[in-house]
Amino acid sequence: MERQYIDSSMITSIGYDATSCILEVEFKRGIIWQYHEFPEYMWYEFQSAESQGKYFNSNIREQFTPLGHRV
């Protein structure tokens, strides 16, 4: 999955696969988490948020369970 680098204090890059509805978030500590069944409309909100870190904490962290990770 191709990810885009963002300007965030906690997140390095984000990516989304619309076919499989998987969101990938690469954190500054080097871990990449995958969130399955992630709605496409939320990807656009996350991608265009003024602060992706705040969006992640408010809308993703507690609402979605990461199902896989890689380093």
N, C-alpha and C positions, 0 to 999 in steps of 0.2 A: 504494500500500500504506500502510495506517495503521501508524504506529510509536508506541511508548510511550516516554516519556522516563524515563530511569533515573538513579540517583545513582551515578556512576562517574567516576573521574579520567581515563579514556581514551575512554569511549563516551558519546555524548549520547542516542541512542535506538536501539531495536531493534524489528523487526517481522517477521512471518512470514505467508506466504500458503500455507495448507495445500493448496490446489488445485494450485498449480504447484511446491510444495516449495521456495520461495525464501525465504531469510533475508536481511534487510537490516540492516546495522549502520552507523549514522551515528557517525563518530568526532569527537572534539572539534575536530580541525583542519578539519572541514566536509565531508570526503569521505564518501560513502555507498557501501559495497561490497555487492554481491549475491552470495550463495552459493547456487548451484543444487544440486538434489538433496539438500537438507538434510533429514534425517529429523525427522519431527514430534515424536518422543519427545525428541530432543535440544533442540528448541525449548522444550519444557516445562522441561527441566533448566536450560537457559540462562536462561530467564525467571525461574525461581525460585531461582537460585543466590545464595548469600550475597554473592558478588562476581562480577558479570558479566565484569569485566576478567580476573580469574583464570581463570574458566571459558573465556573466549575464548582466552586464551593457552595453556591446557592441552588444550583439546578441539576448537578450531576452526582456529586460525591455521595449524598445520602439516598438518592433516588435510583441509582443504577449500581449493580454489583459487577465489579470487574471480573471477567471470566477467564482471563488469561493474561500473562505478562511475559515479556522477554527482556533481556538485557542487551 
